Amino acid sequence: MGLTMQSTGTAALDAGLCIDRSEPGVRVIAVGGNPNVGKSTVVNALTGLRQHTGNWPGKTVTTAQGSCRFDGEPYILVDIPGTYSLFANSAEEEAARDFLCFGGADAAVIVCDATCLERNLNLVLQAIEILPRTVVCVNLMDEAERKGIRVDLKRLREQLGVPVTAASARSRRGLNALMRAVGKVSRGDAPNPPRILYSPAIERAASSLLPCLGTLPQPGPSARWLSLRLLEPEESWTDGFSSFVDGLPNADSVRQEARRAREMLAGEGVDAGLLQDLVAGRLIAQAERIAQTCVTAPPGGGFARDRKLDRLFTSRLTGIPVMLLLLALVFWLTIAGANVPSELLSSLGTAAEDGLASLFAACGAPDWLTGAVVHGMFRVLCWVVSVMLPPMAIFFPLFTILEDFGYLPRVAFNLDHAFQKAHACGKQALTMCMGFGCNAAGVVGCRIIDSPRERLLATVTNSFVPCNGKFPTLITILTIFFAAGSAGGVIPALLLTGVILLGVGMTFLVSRMLSATILRGVPSSFTLELPPYRRPQIGQILVRSVLDRTLFVLARAAAVAAPAGLLLWILANVDVGGASLLSHCAQALDPIGRILGLDGAILLAFILGLPANEIVVPILIMTYMAQGSLSELSLPQLQSLLLANGWTWKTAVCMVVFSLLHWPCATTLATIFRETKSLKWTAAAFLVPTLCGAALCALIALIPV
């Protein structure tokens, strides 16, 4: 909740499948597992890779890699997407399977959750069938112990036929044992797992293909697994699998033998659908048998507390009210706690500006240089820091606490029915929550949605949720016009919650309209795992929320604010016909602004704020004051300035609505283009929220004052 581009690990993800094997002796290890078993935590702990981790599934949306050394030997660990199966019915499954098979991994680590081992073993058995050089890491052993769940690791090792180690990755327990096992397996100490036997018809068909396959190139998939997959219809083959088959020396004869084997199966009444059902059923039965012999748990599985909490957080009666209450509480704490630090930072910025101006004067700098650097770039930068840093320093840790606690998937569960009504995917609730921190992160997160249609819906509507850059504008306007003098920021928090609900409601409405027009289709079902509730780790929360989120977003805003401040200073200080360029632009836009219940200065502020929403209010102040630099104003002074320029309650409402519903920032637009590779859908993501905001503002403007 409230994620950023950095915290979702997109920097690591850009590397894709390009593995650097230049270091002599380096070994590539694929790290997989079900969603929310802690595999990213394992990879981070071993490599120092700072991917996002948290108590909700689906954070790894493609492969990420990091390097480490153990006992002096180099390793590259590749974190592949969490998946429940490798039958490649979704993008995550295809990415995971293709890397295990064709990514050149020397060995694999499959991370399991000790508290629900049976469900995890299905993936383990599939992975071992592909790559026998596999190590099973039973993670979250500390959590299992607290729940009274015991895992017999020795018996599990015997049943699977591969190395099995125990770990608690969050406390770094068991990682050395894991790497020792990985080292042995990747050096050639190959395990010999027992073969899973399927129905006689499947076994005969698969065995008939083994002679033509011969010796397969290694590292790569086993001949046993390849023979089973060749029994599937060619039209269901993934691109990676098809390319691998085409690369075999005798590819034509392999395809011919595969067709003959499929005909043999069909003659025995086993079609494509039944084949997958039989294989999956055998794997599930095997996983169940192994779990029964290796795991002992108390009655109820140790999840009695979780079920009680779920009755509060996910029931029809209390789920939505509790969600709204928590949202309002977070906003109240953010608004109430940010006032004093913001004023302090503003005072420090003013003192620093005075000192910088004195330094420029002592150096004999010309007035225009002092104005451009000190009163333009530095002053706007100080404004952005003082307005953004305190709220973010409170907002992000609070949302991270909810995330670590395991509440985020419950939000998706509560909203799934509404998204189904809108013909969208319930996973969109997760990407919507990501947008609270940064809409660009929300767009990247849309990769977790399998359906291309629903992924586009989530991408186009993601900016309906206000990102952190919009919060300063929303809080400022709501406070000075609708909650002046309110005690403790309660009313602004409630109003901001109402604005968020408006954005969510517009997401549902627009998703339904797009589903009925240009993105026709029916909603797809999806599996949502409700993870166990976990005690938030305050130390990690503070580090992650401050370093990966607060400072990252602040740095991005500051990088935009400084050059924007210079541009504003130039526009405000270059006069043409007795008025500044800023004033001319505002006057030109005024007729359009009036139609929307705004004015030209407000519209200009939003246009010039395209690089970052954080600078909208500074632009507005400079335009209204008709001076070449930003002045420090208290909230009462800002209210007086706005009223003096013709603002009414209707103007304030339109300002709030348009701040919520207008085009995404430049970073988000660039991310949308990178994700969709389409100018058309990037333009749609720009126009859809803008047209919605303009239409709503125009309707509000028609209301008589």
C-alpha positions as CSV (number, residue, x, y, z in Angstrom):
1,M,0.0,0.0,0.0
2,G,1.5,3.3,-1.0
3,L,4.3,1.7,-3.0
4,T,6.8,3.5,-5.3
5,M,8.7,2.5,-8.4
6,Q,11.8,1.9,-6.2
7,S,10.1,-0.1,-3.6
8,T,8.5,-2.5,-6.1
9,G,11.9,-3.4,-7.4
10,T,11.5,-2.1,-10.9
11,A,15.2,-1.1,-11.1
12,A,16.1,-4.7,-10.6
13,L,13.4,-5.9,-13.0
14,D,14.7,-3.9,-15.9
15,A,17.5,-6.5,-16.2
16,G,15.0,-9.0,-17.5
17,L,16.6,-12.4,-18.4
18,C,20.0,-11.0,-19.4
19,I,22.3,-13.0,-17.0
20,D,25.9,-11.8,-16.8
21,R,28.0,-15.0,-16.6
22,S,31.3,-13.1,-17.3
23,E,32.7,-14.0,-13.8
24,P,34.5,-17.4,-14.0
25,G,32.7,-20.1,-12.1
26,V,29.5,-18.1,-11.5
27,R,26.4,-20.3,-11.0
28,V,22.8,-19.1,-11.8
29,I,20.2,-20.1,-9.2
30,A,16.5,-19.7,-9.9
31,V,14.5,-18.9,-6.8
32,G,10.8,-19.7,-7.0
33,G,7.8,-20.4,-4.9
34,N,4.1,-19.7,-4.2
35,P,3.1,-16.1,-3.7
36,N,3.8,-14.7,-0.3
37,V,6.1,-17.4,1.0
38,G,9.1,-15.1,1.5
39,K,11.2,-15.9,-1.6
40,S,11.9,-12.2,-2.3
41,T,13.0,-11.9,1.4
42,V,15.3,-14.9,0.9
43,V,16.8,-13.3,-2.2
44,N,17.2,-9.9,-0.6
45,A,18.9,-11.4,2.5
46,L,21.4,-13.3,0.4
47,T,22.1,-10.7,-2.3
48,G,21.4,-7.3,-0.7
49,L,18.9,-6.7,-3.6
50,R,16.4,-4.2,-2.3
51,Q,13.2,-5.5,-3.9
52,H,10.0,-4.7,-2.1
53,T,8.8,-7.3,0.4
54,G,5.6,-7.4,2.4
55,N,2.8,-9.5,3.7
56,W,0.8,-9.7,0.4
57,P,1.1,-11.8,-2.7
58,G,2.2,-10.8,-6.2
59,K,4.9,-8.2,-5.6
60,T,7.4,-9.8,-8.0
61,V,5.8,-9.3,-11.4
62,T,8.8,-10.5,-13.5
63,T,12.3,-11.8,-12.9
64,A,14.8,-9.9,-10.8
65,Q,18.4,-10.8,-10.2
66,G,21.1,-10.2,-7.7
67,S,24.6,-11.6,-7.0
68,C,26.2,-13.0,-3.9
69,R,29.3,-14.9,-2.8
70,F,29.3,-17.9,-0.5
71,D,32.4,-19.8,0.6
72,G,34.2,-17.7,-2.0
73,E,32.1,-18.9,-4.9
74,P,30.0,-16.5,-7.0
75,Y,26.3,-16.9,-7.5
76,I,23.5,-15.1,-9.4
77,L,20.1,-15.5,-7.7
78,V,17.1,-14.9,-10.0
79,D,13.8,-14.2,-8.2
80,I,11.1,-15.4,-10.5
81,P,7.4,-14.5,-10.2
82,G,5.4,-16.3,-7.4
83,T,3.1,-18.8,-8.9
84,Y,0.9,-21.8,-7.7
85,S,1.6,-23.9,-10.7
86,L,3.9,-24.2,-13.8
87,F,1.2,-25.1,-16.3
88,A,1.5,-21.6,-17.8
89,N,-2.0,-20.4,-17.7
90,S,-0.9,-16.9,-16.7
91,A,1.9,-14.5,-17.3
92,E,3.5,-15.3,-13.9
93,E,3.3,-19.0,-14.5
94,E,4.8,-18.6,-18.0
95,A,7.6,-16.4,-16.8
96,A,8.4,-18.8,-13.9
97,R,8.3,-21.9,-16.1
98,D,10.3,-20.4,-19.0
99,F,13.1,-19.3,-16.7
100,L,13.3,-22.7,-14.9
101,C,13.3,-24.5,-18.2
102,F,15.2,-22.3,-20.6
103,G,16.9,-19.5,-18.5
104,G,20.1,-21.5,-18.1
105,A,19.7,-22.1,-14.3
106,D,22.3,-24.4,-12.8
107,A,20.0,-25.2,-9.9
108,A,16.7,-24.1,-8.4
109,V,15.5,-23.1,-4.9
110,I,11.8,-23.5,-4.3
111,V,10.8,-21.6,-1.2
112,C,7.8,-23.0,0.8
113,D,5.7,-21.7,3.6
114,A,6.0,-24.1,6.6
115,T,2.5,-23.1,7.8
116,C,0.8,-24.4,4.7
117,L,3.3,-26.9,3.2
118,E,0.7,-29.1,1.4
119,R,-0.3,-26.3,-1.0
120,N,3.3,-25.5,-1.7
121,L,4.3,-29.0,-2.5
122,N,2.4,-29.1,-5.7
123,L,4.8,-26.5,-7.2
124,V,7.8,-28.3,-5.6
125,L,6.9,-31.5,-7.4
126,Q,6.4,-29.7,-10.7
127,A,9.8,-27.9,-10.3
128,I,11.6,-31.1,-9.4
129,E,10.2,-32.8,-12.6
130,I,11.6,-29.9,-14.7
131,L,14.9,-29.5,-12.9
132,P,16.0,-32.3,-10.6
133,R,18.9,-30.0,-9.3
134,T,16.5,-28.4,-6.9
135,V,16.8,-27.4,-3.2
136,V,13.6,-27.0,-1.1
137,C,13.7,-24.2,1.4
138,V,11.0,-24.5,4.1
139,N,10.7,-20.9,5.1
140,L,8.7,-19.2,8.0
141,M,9.7,-22.0,10.4
142,D,9.4,-19.5,13.3
143,E,5.8,-18.8,12.4
144,A,5.0,-22.5,12.2
145,E,6.5,-23.1,15.6
146,R,4.3,-20.3,17.1
147,K,1.3,-22.0,15.6
148,G,2.3,-25.4,16.9
149,I,3.0,-26.8,13.4
150,R,5.9,-29.3,13.1
151,V,7.6,-30.3,9.9
152,D,9.7,-33.5,9.8
153,L,12.5,-32.2,7.5
154,K,14.3,-35.6,7.4
155,R,11.2,-37.4,6.2
156,L,10.4,-34.7,3.7
157,R,13.9,-35.0,2.3
158,E,13.4,-38.7,1.9
159,Q,10.0,-38.3,0.3
160,L,11.1,-35.7,-2.3
161,G,14.6,-37.0,-2.9
162,V,16.1,-33.6,-3.0
163,P,17.9,-31.5,-0.3
164,V,15.5,-29.8,2.1
165,T,16.6,-27.0,4.5
166,A,14.7,-24.9,7.1
167,A,14.8,-21.2,7.3
168,S,13.3,-18.0,8.8
169,A,14.5,-15.5,6.2
170,R,13.3,-12.4,8.0
171,S,15.7,-13.2,10.9
172,R,18.3,-14.7,8.4
173,R,18.1,-18.1,10.1
174,G,19.0,-21.1,8.0
175,L,20.4,-19.2,5.0
176,N,23.9,-20.6,5.4
177,A,22.6,-24.1,5.3
178,L,20.5,-23.3,2.3
179,M,23.5,-21.9,0.4
180,R,25.6,-25.0,1.3
181,A,22.9,-27.2,-0.2
182,V,22.7,-25.0,-3.3
183,G,26.5,-25.2,-3.7
184,K,26.5,-29.0,-3.6
185,V,23.6,-29.3,-6.0
186,S,24.9,-26.7,-8.5
187,R,28.4,-28.3,-8.5
188,G,27.0,-31.5,-9.9
189,D,25.9,-33.4,-6.7
190,A,22.6,-34.0,-8.5
191,P,19.7,-35.4,-6.5
192,N,17.8,-38.4,-7.7
193,P,14.2,-37.7,-6.9
194,P,11.6,-40.5,-7.3
195,R,9.6,-40.3,-10.5
196,I,5.9,-39.5,-10.3
197,L,3.9,-42.1,-12.1
198,Y,0.8,-41.0,-14.1
199,S,-1.8,-43.1,-15.7
200,P,-0.6,-46.0,-17.9
201,A,-1.7,-44.3,-21.1
202,I,0.2,-41.1,-20.3
203,E,3.3,-43.1,-19.3
204,R,3.3,-45.1,-22.5
205,A,2.9,-42.0,-24.6
206,A,5.6,-40.1,-22.7
207,S,8.0,-43.0,-22.9
208,S,7.6,-43.3,-26.7
209,L,9.1,-39.8,-27.0
210,L,12.3,-40.4,-25.0
211,P,14.3,-42.1,-27.7
212,C,13.9,-39.2,-30.2
213,L,14.8,-36.6,-27.5
214,G,18.2,-38.2,-26.9
215,T,20.6,-36.1,-24.6
216,L,19.2,-32.6,-24.1
217,P,21.5,-29.6,-23.7
218,Q,22.3,-28.7,-20.1
219,P,21.5,-26.6,-18.1
220,G,18.0,-27.2,-19.3
221,P,14.8,-29.2,-18.6
222,S,14.8,-32.9,-18.0
223,A,13.8,-35.3,-20.8
224,R,11.1,-36.7,-18.7
225,W,9.4,-33.3,-18.2
226,L,9.9,-32.4,-21.9
227,S,8.2,-35.7,-23.0
228,L,5.2,-34.9,-20.8
229,R,4.9,-31.4,-22.1
230,L,5.1,-32.5,-25.8
231,L,1.9,-34.4,-25.2
232,E,0.1,-31.1,-24.9
233,P,-1.4,-29.5,-28.1
234,E,1.1,-27.4,-30.0
235,E,-1.3,-24.4,-30.0
236,S,-1.0,-24.3,-26.2
237,W,2.8,-24.2,-26.2
238,T,4.4,-21.0,-24.9
239,D,6.8,-19.1,-27.1
240,G,9.7,-20.2,-25.0
241,F,8.8,-23.8,-25.1
242,S,8.2,-23.7,-28.9
243,S,11.5,-22.0,-29.5
244,F,13.3,-24.6,-27.4
245,V,11.8,-27.5,-29.4
246,D,12.7,-25.7,-32.7
247,G,16.3,-25.4,-31.4
248,L,16.7,-29.2,-31.0
249,P,18.9,-30.9,-33.7
250,N,16.0,-33.2,-34.7
251,A,13.1,-30.7,-34.2
252,D,11.0,-32.0,-37.1
253,S,11.2,-35.6,-36.0
254,V,10.4,-34.6,-32.4
255,R,7.3,-32.7,-33.5
256,Q,6.3,-35.7,-35.7
257,E,6.7,-38.2,-32.8
258,A,4.8,-35.8,-30.5
259,R,1.9,-35.7,-32.9
260,R,1.9,-39.5,-33.1
261,A,2.0,-39.7,-29.2
262,R,-1.0,-37.3,-28.9
263,E,-2.9,-39.4,-31.4
264,M,-2.1,-42.5,-29.3
265,L,-3.4,-40.7,-26.2
266,A,-6.6,-39.6,-28.0
267,G,-7.2,-43.2,-29.1
268,E,-7.2,-44.2,-25.5
269,G,-9.7,-41.4,-24.6
270,V,-7.3,-38.9,-23.2
271,D,-7.8,-35.5,-24.8
272,A,-5.8,-32.3,-24.0
273,G,-8.2,-31.2,-21.2
274,L,-8.2,-34.6,-19.5
275,L,-4.4,-34.9,-19.8
276,Q,-3.9,-31.7,-17.8
277,D,-6.5,-32.8,-15.3
278,L,-4.9,-36.2,-14.8
279,V,-1.4,-34.8,-14.4
280,A,-2.6,-32.0,-12.0
281,G,-4.7,-34.5,-10.0
282,R,-1.7,-36.9,-9.6
283,L,0.5,-34.0,-8.4
284,I,-2.1,-32.8,-5.9
285,A,-2.6,-36.4,-4.6
286,Q,1.2,-36.8,-4.2
287,A,1.5,-33.5,-2.4
288,E,-1.3,-34.4,0.0
289,R,0.3,-37.8,0.7
290,I,3.7,-36.3,1.5
291,A,2.2,-33.5,3.7
292,Q,0.2,-36.1,5.7
293,T,3.4,-38.0,6.5
294,C,5.7,-35.0,7.2
295,V,3.5,-32.3,8.9
296,T,1.7,-32.4,12.2
297,A,-0.5,-29.5,13.2
298,P,-3.0,-28.7,16.0
299,P,-6.8,-28.7,15.4
300,G,-7.6,-25.8,13.1
301,G,-4.1,-25.7,11.7
302,G,-3.0,-22.9,14.1
303,F,-5.1,-20.2,12.4
304,A,-7.8,-19.6,15.0
305,R,-6.7,-16.0,15.6
306,D,-6.6,-15.2,11.9
307,R,-10.1,-16.5,11.4
308,K,-11.4,-14.2,14.2
309,L,-9.7,-11.2,12.7
310,D,-11.0,-12.1,9.2
311,R,-14.5,-12.1,10.6
312,L,-13.9,-8.4,11.5
313,F,-11.9,-7.3,8.4
314,T,-13.7,-9.2,5.6
315,S,-17.3,-9.8,6.7
316,R,-20.1,-8.2,4.7
317,L,-21.2,-6.3,7.8
318,T,-17.9,-4.8,9.1
319,G,-15.4,-5.2,6.2
320,I,-16.1,-2.0,4.4
321,P,-16.7,0.2,7.5
322,V,-13.5,-0.9,9.1
323,M,-11.6,-0.3,5.9
324,L,-13.0,3.3,5.7
325,L,-12.2,3.8,9.4
326,L,-8.6,2.7,8.9
327,L,-8.3,5.0,5.8
328,A,-9.6,8.0,7.7
329,L,-7.4,7.2,10.7
330,V,-4.3,7.1,8.5
331,F,-5.2,10.5,6.9
332,W,-6.0,12.0,10.3
333,L,-2.6,11.0,11.8
334,T,-0.9,12.3,8.6
335,I,-2.6,15.7,8.6
336,A,-2.5,16.3,12.4
337,G,1.1,15.1,12.7
338,A,2.5,17.0,9.7
339,N,1.6,20.6,10.7
340,V,4.4,21.4,13.1
341,P,7.2,19.7,11.1
342,S,6.1,21.5,8.0
343,E,6.2,24.9,9.7
344,L,9.6,24.1,11.1
345,L,11.0,23.0,7.7
346,S,9.5,26.1,6.1
347,S,11.3,28.3,8.7
348,L,14.6,26.5,8.1
349,G,14.2,26.9,4.4
350,T,13.6,30.6,4.7
351,A,16.7,31.0,6.9
352,A,18.7,28.9,4.4
353,E,17.4,31.1,1.5
354,D,18.4,34.3,3.3
355,G,21.9,32.9,3.9
356,L,22.2,31.8,0.3
357,A,21.0,35.2,-1.0
358,S,23.6,36.9,1.3
359,L,26.3,34.6,-0.1
360,F,25.4,35.5,-3.7
361,A,25.4,39.2,-2.8
362,A,28.8,38.9,-1.1
363,C,30.1,37.2,-4.3
364,G,28.8,40.1,-6.4
365,A,26.4,37.9,-8.3
366,P,24.0,39.8,-10.6
367,D,20.4,40.2,-9.5
368,W,19.0,38.0,-12.2
369,L,21.3,35.1,-11.2
370,T,20.3,35.5,-7.5
371,G,16.6,35.6,-8.5
372,A,16.8,32.6,-10.8
373,V,18.8,30.4,-8.4
374,V,17.8,31.5,-5.0
375,H,14.2,33.0,-5.4
376,G,13.3,30.6,-8.2
377,M,14.9,27.2,-8.0
378,F,15.8,27.1,-4.3
379,R,12.6,28.6,-3.0
380,V,10.3,26.3,-4.9
381,L,12.5,23.4,-3.8
382,C,12.2,24.4,-0.2
383,W,8.4,24.6,-0.6
384,V,8.2,21.1,-2.0
385,V,10.3,19.7,0.8
386,S,8.5,21.4,3.6
387,V,5.1,20.5,2.2
388,M,5.8,16.9,1.2
389,L,8.4,15.5,3.6
390,P,6.4,15.5,6.9
391,P,3.2,14.0,5.5
392,M,5.1,11.3,3.6
393,A,7.2,10.5,6.7
394,I,4.0,9.7,8.5
395,F,1.8,8.4,5.6
396,F,4.2,5.7,4.3
397,P,5.1,4.1,7.6
398,L,1.4,3.8,8.5
399,F,0.5,2.2,5.3
400,T,3.5,-0.1,5.5
401,I,2.3,-1.2,8.9
402,L,-1.0,-2.2,7.4
403,E,0.8,-3.9,4.6
404,D,3.1,-5.9,6.9
405,F,0.2,-6.8,9.1
406,G,-1.5,-8.5,6.1
407,Y,-4.4,-6.1,5.6
408,L,-3.8,-5.3,1.9
409,P,-5.2,-8.5,0.4
410,R,-8.3,-8.0,2.6
411,V,-8.9,-4.7,0.9
412,A,-8.8,-6.5,-2.4
413,F,-11.2,-9.2,-1.1
414,N,-13.6,-6.5,0.1
415,L,-13.5,-4.7,-3.2
416,D,-13.5,-7.7,-5.5
417,H,-17.3,-7.8,-5.8
418,A,-17.5,-4.1,-6.9
419,F,-14.7,-4.7,-9.5
420,Q,-16.6,-7.7,-10.8
421,K,-19.7,-5.5,-11.2
422,A,-17.5,-3.1,-13.1
423,H,-16.3,-6.0,-15.3
424,A,-12.8,-5.5,-14.0
425,C,-10.4,-7.8,-12.1
426,G,-10.3,-7.8,-8.4
427,K,-6.5,-7.6,-8.5
428,Q,-7.0,-4.0,-9.6
429,A,-7.6,-3.2,-5.9
430,L,-4.0,-4.1,-5.3
431,T,-2.7,-1.8,-8.1
432,M,-5.0,0.9,-6.9
433,C,-3.4,0.7,-3.4
434,M,0.0,1.0,-5.0
435,G,-1.2,4.3,-6.6
436,F,-1.5,6.0,-3.2
437,G,2.3,6.3,-3.2
438,C,3.0,6.7,-6.9
439,N,0.8,6.1,-9.8
440,A,3.8,4.9,-11.9
441,A,4.3,2.1,-9.4
442,G,0.6,1.3,-9.7
443,V,0.9,1.0,-13.5
444,V,3.9,-1.3,-13.1
445,G,1.9,-3.4,-10.6
446,C,-0.8,-3.9,-13.3
447,R,1.5,-6.7,-14.6
448,I,0.0,-9.0,-11.9
449,I,-3.3,-8.9,-13.8
450,D,-3.4,-11.8,-16.3
451,S,-6.0,-10.6,-18.8
452,P,-4.7,-8.0,-21.3
453,R,-8.1,-6.3,-21.3
454,E,-8.3,-6.0,-17.6
455,R,-4.7,-4.9,-17.4
456,L,-5.5,-2.0,-19.7
457,L,-8.5,-1.1,-17.6
458,A,-6.4,-0.9,-14.5
459,T,-3.7,1.1,-16.3
460,V,-6.0,3.7,-17.8
461,T,-7.9,4.2,-14.5
462,N,-5.0,4.0,-12.1
463,S,-4.6,7.8,-11.8
464,F,-8.1,8.1,-10.4
465,V,-6.5,7.3,-7.1
466,P,-4.5,10.4,-5.8
467,C,-0.8,9.8,-5.6
468,N,1.3,11.3,-2.9
469,G,2.1,14.3,-5.1
470,K,-1.6,15.3,-5.1
471,F,-2.1,15.1,-1.4
472,P,-0.5,18.5,-0.5
473,T,-2.9,20.3,-2.9
474,L,-5.9,18.4,-1.7
475,I,-5.1,18.8,2.0
476,T,-4.4,22.5,1.6
477,I,-7.6,23.4,-0.2
478,L,-9.8,21.1,2.0
479,T,-8.3,22.6,5.2
480,I,-8.5,26.3,4.4
481,F,-12.0,26.2,2.7
482,F,-13.9,23.5,4.4
483,A,-12.2,22.8,7.8
484,A,-10.8,26.1,8.9
485,G,-10.3,26.0,12.7
486,S,-11.2,22.3,13.0
487,A,-9.5,20.6,15.9
488,G,-6.8,18.1,15.3
489,G,-7.4,17.7,11.6
490,V,-10.3,15.4,12.0
491,I,-12.6,17.1,9.5
492,P,-9.8,17.4,6.8
493,A,-9.1,13.7,7.2
494,L,-12.8,12.8,6.8
495,L,-13.0,15.1,3.7
496,L,-9.9,13.6,2.2
497,T,-11.4,10.1,2.8
498,G,-14.5,11.3,0.9
499,V,-12.3,12.5,-2.0
500,I,-10.5,9.1,-2.1
501,L,-13.9,7.4,-2.2
502,L,-14.9,9.7,-5.1
503,G,-11.8,8.5,-7.0
504,V,-12.6,4.9,-6.2
505,G,-16.2,5.4,-7.4
506,M,-15.0,7.0,-10.6
507,T,-12.7,4.0,-11.1
508,F,-15.7,1.6,-10.9
509,L,-17.8,3.8,-13.2
510,V,-15.2,4.4,-15.9
511,S,-14.1,0.7,-15.8
512,R,-17.7,-0.3,-16.4
513,M,-18.1,2.2,-19.2
514,L,-14.9,1.1,-20.9
515,S,-15.9,-2.5,-20.5
516,A,-19.1,-1.8,-22.3
517,T,-17.4,0.1,-25.2
518,I,-13.8,0.0,-26.3
519,L,-12.7,-2.7,-23.9
520,R,-15.5,-5.2,-24.0
521,G,-15.3,-8.4,-22.1
522,V,-16.4,-10.2,-18.9
523,P,-14.4,-10.2,-15.7
524,S,-12.1,-13.0,-15.1
525,S,-11.8,-15.0,-11.9
526,F,-8.6,-15.1,-9.9
527,T,-7.2,-16.8,-6.9
528,L,-6.5,-14.5,-4.0
529,E,-4.5,-15.8,-1.1
530,L,-5.3,-14.2,2.3
531,P,-1.9,-14.4,4.0
532,P,-1.6,-14.9,7.7
533,Y,-1.6,-11.9,10.0
534,R,1.9,-11.1,11.0
535,R,3.4,-8.7,13.6
536,P,4.8,-5.7,11.7
537,Q,8.6,-5.4,12.1
538,I,8.9,-1.7,13.1
539,G,12.7,-1.4,12.3
540,Q,12.3,-2.8,8.8
541,I,9.2,-0.7,8.3
542,L,11.0,2.5,9.2
543,V,13.9,1.7,7.0
544,R,11.8,0.7,4.0
545,S,9.2,3.4,4.3
546,V,11.8,6.2,4.8
547,L,14.6,5.0,2.4
548,D,12.6,3.2,-0.4
549,R,9.5,5.3,-0.4
550,T,9.7,8.7,1.4
551,L,13.1,9.7,0.2
552,F,12.7,8.2,-3.2
553,V,9.4,10.1,-3.9
554,L,10.9,13.3,-2.4
555,A,14.0,13.0,-4.5
556,R,11.9,12.6,-7.6
557,A,9.8,15.6,-6.7
558,A,12.9,17.7,-5.8
559,A,14.6,16.8,-9.1
560,V,11.5,18.2,-10.9
561,A,10.9,21.1,-8.6
562,A,14.3,22.8,-9.0
563,P,14.1,23.2,-12.9
564,A,10.4,23.9,-12.6
565,G,11.2,26.7,-10.2
566,L,13.7,28.1,-12.7
567,L,11.1,28.0,-15.5
568,L,8.5,29.7,-13.3
569,W,11.0,32.4,-12.4
570,I,11.7,33.1,-16.1
571,L,8.0,33.1,-17.0
572,A,7.2,35.4,-14.1
573,N,10.1,37.8,-14.8
574,V,10.0,38.2,-18.6
575,D,7.6,41.0,-19.4
576,V,5.8,41.4,-22.7
577,G,3.4,44.4,-23.1
578,G,3.6,45.3,-19.5
579,A,2.7,41.9,-18.1
580,S,4.7,38.7,-17.4
581,L,4.6,35.7,-19.7
582,L,3.0,33.8,-16.8
583,S,0.2,36.4,-16.6
584,H,-0.3,36.2,-20.4
585,C,-0.6,32.4,-20.3
586,A,-3.1,32.6,-17.5
587,Q,-5.2,35.2,-19.3
588,A,-5.2,33.1,-22.5
589,L,-6.5,30.0,-20.5
590,D,-9.0,32.0,-18.5
591,P,-12.1,31.4,-20.7
592,I,-11.6,27.6,-20.6
593,G,-10.9,27.7,-16.9
594,R,-14.2,29.6,-16.2
595,I,-16.2,26.9,-18.0
596,L,-14.7,24.4,-15.6
597,G,-15.4,26.5,-12.5
598,L,-11.7,27.4,-12.2
599,D,-9.7,30.2,-13.8
600,G,-6.8,30.6,-16.1
601,A,-4.2,30.7,-13.3
602,I,-5.4,27.4,-11.9
603,L,-5.5,25.7,-15.3
604,L,-2.0,27.0,-16.0
605,A,-0.7,25.6,-12.7
606,F,-2.0,22.2,-13.6
607,I,-0.4,22.3,-17.1
608,L,2.9,23.5,-15.8
609,G,2.6,20.9,-13.0
610,L,2.7,18.0,-15.6
611,P,6.3,17.0,-14.5
612,A,5.1,16.7,-10.9
613,N,1.8,17.4,-9.1
614,E,3.7,18.8,-6.1
615,I,4.4,22.2,-7.8
616,V,0.8,23.1,-8.6
617,V,0.2,25.3,-5.5
618,P,3.6,27.2,-5.9
619,I,2.8,28.0,-9.5
620,L,-0.7,29.2,-8.4
621,I,0.7,31.5,-5.7
622,M,3.3,33.0,-8.1
623,T,0.7,33.7,-10.8
624,Y,-1.8,35.3,-8.4
625,M,0.8,37.5,-6.7
626,A,2.1,38.6,-10.1
627,Q,5.7,38.6,-8.8
628,G,8.8,36.8,-10.0
629,S,9.3,34.6,-7.0
630,L,7.3,32.5,-4.6
631,S,6.3,34.0,-1.3
632,E,6.0,32.1,2.0
633,L,2.3,32.2,3.1
634,S,0.5,30.7,6.1
635,L,-2.8,29.0,5.5
636,P,-4.8,32.1,6.5
637,Q,-2.7,34.3,4.2
638,L,-3.2,31.8,1.4
639,Q,-6.9,31.8,2.0
640,S,-7.0,35.6,1.8
641,L,-5.0,35.5,-1.5
642,L,-7.4,33.0,-3.1
643,L,-10.5,34.9,-1.9
644,A,-9.0,38.1,-3.3
645,N,-8.7,36.4,-6.7
646,G,-12.4,35.5,-6.8
647,W,-12.4,32.1,-5.2
648,T,-15.6,30.8,-3.8
649,W,-16.6,27.4,-2.3
650,K,-17.5,26.3,-5.8
651,T,-14.0,27.2,-7.0
652,A,-12.5,25.2,-4.2
653,V,-14.7,22.2,-4.9
654,C,-13.8,22.3,-8.6
655,M,-10.1,22.6,-7.7
656,V,-10.3,19.5,-5.5
657,V,-12.2,17.6,-8.2
658,F,-9.8,18.6,-11.0
659,S,-6.8,17.8,-8.7
660,L,-8.2,14.3,-8.2
661,L,-9.2,13.8,-11.8
662,H,-6.8,15.1,-14.4
663,W,-3.9,13.8,-16.5
664,P,-1.2,11.6,-14.9
665,C,2.3,13.2,-14.3
666,A,5.0,12.8,-16.9
667,T,6.7,10.0,-15.0
668,T,3.4,8.0,-15.0
669,L,2.8,8.7,-18.7
670,A,6.3,7.5,-19.6
671,T,5.7,4.3,-17.5
672,I,2.3,3.7,-19.2
673,F,4.0,3.9,-22.6
674,R,6.7,1.6,-21.5
675,E,4.2,-0.9,-20.2
676,T,1.7,-0.8,-23.1
677,K,4.1,0.1,-25.9
678,S,1.2,2.1,-27.4
679,L,0.8,5.8,-28.0
680,K,-2.9,5.2,-28.3
681,W,-3.3,3.8,-24.8
682,T,-0.9,6.3,-23.3
683,A,-3.1,9.0,-24.9
684,A,-6.2,7.3,-23.5
685,A,-4.7,7.3,-20.0
686,F,-4.1,11.0,-20.4
687,L,-7.5,11.9,-21.8
688,V,-9.9,9.6,-19.8
689,P,-9.3,11.1,-16.3
690,T,-9.0,14.6,-17.8
691,L,-12.3,14.4,-19.6
692,C,-14.0,13.0,-16.5
693,G,-12.6,15.8,-14.3
694,A,-13.5,18.4,-16.8
695,A,-17.0,17.1,-17.2
696,L,-17.6,16.9,-13.4
697,C,-16.1,20.4,-12.9
698,A,-18.3,21.9,-15.7
699,L,-21.4,20.4,-14.0
700,I,-20.4,21.8,-10.6
701,A,-19.8,25.2,-12.3
702,L,-23.5,25.3,-13.4
703,I,-24.6,25.2,-9.8
704,P,-25.7,28.7,-8.8
705,V,-23.7,30.2,-5.9
